[in-house]
């Protein structure tokens, strides 16, 4: 999962980024609101965490720009304000959920997974594929009682393929799921993780679509 964090508070922003990255969520962090709508429109972002009190634009206006650009990307609003009007206004402007500071990172993470799940049209927290069960909250992949011992980054790639099962996924989208802006991408990283997935799940688990990317057959 790749999220865009928009938060001008240095301490809070780095705590959120660090905490989510420990759970294998890729976080790109902006401290201002003006670039949010164009980035959400052009990059493959699964969810936005948006602070309402930004130095350049009001968070509610940022949200309106995102929705005016016809983006359906789920948004969680962060507010330090006790004012109920802020929450009502942001929900009316297209926010999917909100959190009042201070909050527990585990709750933010659970709410992120919930809004991303809903945006993908799923009601259950587990995703079934063949006789496997994937739990995004772990993240963990099981087959019956057995946990599949896939490395964490291979699980991120698997989840991205699983969310588009039956459709090809480009290498760029897989790289975006794995790495934020400030991380370098090793040129053969995706191939390494695909190899690990095939080693554990069988060589037919991931199809190479030449010139396009990879696909998890349904
Ligand atoms: Ca702020």
Boltz pocket constraint, residues with backbone or C-beta under 6 A from the ligand:
constraints:
  - pocket:
      binder: B
      contacts: [[A, 7], [A, 8], [A, 9], [A, 51], [A, 52], [A, 53], [A, 54]]
      max_distance: 6.0
